[in-house]
Amino acid sequence: MYAVEVRDHIMIAHSFKGALFGPAQALHGATFVVDVAFYRRELTVEGVVVDIGRAHDALKAVLGPLNYKNLDEVPDFAGRNTTTEVLCRHVFDKMAQAARAGELGAGSEALTRIRVTLHESHVARAWYEADLAADDASLQLLS
């Protein structure tokens, strides 16, 4: 299995609901380093997994609407705690859509899996990964 990974970061504000979150129930800021790994069984004829430049551009486009935002006010997250895990799935869904739409260049249709990792700090991270159904352009995901 071949893989290529791109990286960016976002700075957000948010709060959590529920006693589990203790002081994080108050509005606070976070900076996340975001890694997205793309997997495929064989390389393209050009010898790549995806166009790394286009993959990075797609990641920037996904993160742009979240950067410097209070996620408590973003409609996509209405009524949800924007935990690191929830944000991983959000980025995954958007990157999978970009892959299926051809935004990662020729060959993105043959991607088999994507993994999204959000690093909260040097000691904590979370990720979401799933296979992409290669025969379904409507983005049916197998997880």
N, C-alpha and C positions, 0 to 999 in steps of 0.2 A: 504494500500500500504506500503510495506517495502522498506527501502533504506539503502544503505551503501555508505559512501563517503571516498575517498582517497585524499591526498594532497601532492603537491610537489611545486617546484618553478623553474623559469628560469630567467636568466639575459641576456638581449638582447640589441642590438643597432638597431635603425631604424630612418628613416625620413619620413615625409609625404609630399604629393603634394597637393597644394590648399591653398588659402588664409584663409579658415576656420581654419586652423591649426596654424596660427600665427607663433610664434617662434619654434614650433615643426616641422616646415618645415626643420629645420637644423638637422643634425645628433645628436641624443641624446640617452641616455641609459635609460633602464627601468628594474625593477625587478618585476615580476608578481608572486603572490601566485596563484597556480592553484588547484582548487577543482573539482573533478569529482564524481558525485552522480549517482548511479545505482539503478533502481527501478524494483521491481517485485511484483506481486500480492500475491504470496505465497512463503514461504521459501523452500529451498531444503530439502531433507530428513535429511541432516546434520544440518539443522536449520540456514542456512545462505542465504544471497542474492547472493553473489559471494565469491570466495576465495579472501579475502582482500589482502593477500600477492601477489597473481598473478595480481590483479587489480593494485596494486601499482607498480609492475614491468612493467606492460603494460604502465602505465602513464610515468614512467621514460624512457621507450623506445621511446615513442612518443615525449617527450620533449627533449631528448638527442640531436637530430640533430639541435635543435634551440638554445640550451643553449650556451652562450658566442659567438653568431653569430650576424653579421650584417644582419638583415632580408632583407635589400635592395638587398642583394646578393644571397638570397636563391631562387632557381628556382621555387619552389612551389608558391612563392608570386610575381613573375615577373609582373610588371605593376600594382600592387595593393598597396594601402595603408594598412599597417599591423596594423590597428586599433585593439583595444582590442576586439571588436566584431568579426572582421575577424579572429583573433587568436582563439577565442572561437570556432568558427565553424570548423576551421582546426583541433583543438584538438578533438572536438566532432566526426568528420568524422573518424579520426584515431582510437579513442576509440571504436566507433561503429563497425568498421572493426575488431578490436581485439576481441570484444565480439562475433561477428558472427563466427569468426575463432576458437572459443573455447579457446582463450588465457587467459580467466579469470576463467577457470576451468569448471567442470561439473555444469550444471545449468545456464550457461550464455546464453544458447539458449532461456531461458524463461524470459529474461529481457524485460521489456515493455517500458522503457524510460531511457534516459541518460540526465543529465544536467552538463554542463561545465561552471564553473565560474572562471574568471580571476580577481583577486584583484589588482588594480593599486596602491592603497594606502589604508590607514585605512578609507578613506572617499569616495572612488570611486571603483566601480566594474561593470563588465558587464557579461552577461551569454548568452548561447545558450542552448536550450533544445528542445528535440523532442521525439516523440514516435518512437519505432522501430517496423517495420512490422514483427510480429512474424512468418508469414508464408513465408517469402522470404529470403532465404539464401544469395541472391545477394545484400542484404543491401538496399532494397527499404525503404526509410525513409518517414514518414508522419510527417509534421510539421505544 
